[in-house]
Structures are given as structure tokens and as C-alpha cells.
Amino acid sequence: MSTAPQIAVSKDYPDEIAVAAEPDDPRVWVPQAPNVWFRPLMFNTVIGQWCNLLKVTAAGIVSRHRHPGAVFGYVLKGRWHYYEHEWVAETGHFVYEPPGEIHTLAVPEDCTEMITFFNITGAMVYLDQDGHQIDYEDTFTKIDRCRAHYENVGLGSDYVNQFIR
């Protein structure tokens, strides 16, 4: 007979999520910019985290931005790079981005589609070439964008609720 204390099992936690990362219904992809979409996988409103797929279908600059928190990525298809670094993230590559760095995500000319999983905590601060803030994104603005898109495409604004924790 064990004398170790028994670990209490909490019932006060959100449900897990298990969904196909790449959806069958193209309406699940939310437009973010010309030729750029994201597919939400999870929004953690407690710590300000979100996980999504980012899909880009044209070469060029996606965005110049900064994160106050760490970012983790995994390239599922295609490739991309930051102008500020010499490396290229290709299919199967893991990427870690330290907090605070400013970088410019770009898809090379010979890549017709890029899909990357990103796990982001905090925010994305979009910057112009002079370093001035031009936009801002966090868990809550992403949820709002999803609500508007899903309502517009006939899935209903509450479709996003399945991803919120």
C-alpha cells in the first residue's frame, strides 16, 4: 500500500482541442492581408496566447513586426525567411523567435505556397520601415477578426468559440 499523497484531479479546466489543422472547408481560413490567411487552432484568453496556421500564396513581404513574447513555429509547406537573418525556414524546420526582435517575414519568389504553424504569446506589433507602429494584433483582436469573417462567410460569428480557451 502506497503512502504517497494522492493527486487531486481538477474538473475546472477547459476542454481539450483536437481538430484537423488544415480544414476541409476553405471558409475556416481567415483573410489577414492580400494573399495571406490564418487558420485559428486555439486562442488562450488567460495568458494571451494563440496557435494558428499562416498561409501565404504569393512571394514577397508578409509583414515587418515585433513580438514582446517568444514565438515558436513549424513549417508545414514551402519556405520563408527574415530579411534580418541569413537562414531560411523550409518544410520540416522548427523556428524559435526570441522576444523583442524586429524582423521582416518574406516568402521567396520561387515559392507558390507557404504554410507554417505558429504558437504566439503576447502580441504582434506591426511596424513600418522607420520602426513606427502601424498595427497591433493579440488574442482578442484575432478572435474579433475571426468572428467578423465567419459571420460574413456563413459559418456564424460563434464558430470561433470552439477555439477559445
Residue, then its C-alpha position, 0 to 999 in steps of 0.5 A: m500500500s502506497t503512502a504517497p499523497q494522492i493527486a487531486v484531479s481538477k474538473d475546472y479546466p477547459d476542454e481539450i482541442a483536437v481538430a484537423a489543422e488544415p480544414d476541409d472547408p476553405r471558409v475556416w481560413v481567415p483573410q489577414a492581408p492580400n494573399v495571406w490567411f490564418r487558420p485559428l487552432m486555439f486562442n488562450t484568453v488567460i495568458g494571451q496566447w494563440c496557435n494558428l496556421l499562416k498561409v501565404t500564396a504569393a512571394g514577397i513581404v508578409s509583414r515587418h513586426r515585433h513580438p514582446g513574447a517568444v514565438f515558436g513555429y513549424v513549417l508545414k509547406g514551402r519556405w520563408h525567411y527574415y530579411e534580418h537573418e541569413w537562414v531560411a525556414e523550409t518544410g520540416h524546420f522548427v523556428y524559435e523567435p526570441p522576444g523583442e526582435i524586429h524582423t521582416l517575414a518574406v516568402p521567396e519568389d520561387c515559392t507558390e505556397m507557404i504554410t507554417f504553424f505558429n504558437i504566439t504569446g503576447a502580441m504582434v506589433y506591426l511596424d513600418q520601415d522607420g520602426h513606427q507602429i502601424d498595427y497591433e494584433d493579440t488574442f482578442t483582436k484575432i478572435d474579433r477578426c475571426r468572428a467578423h469573417y465567419e459571420n460574413v462567410g456563413l459559418g456564424s460569428d460563434y464558430v470561433n468559440q470552439f477555439i477559445r480557451 
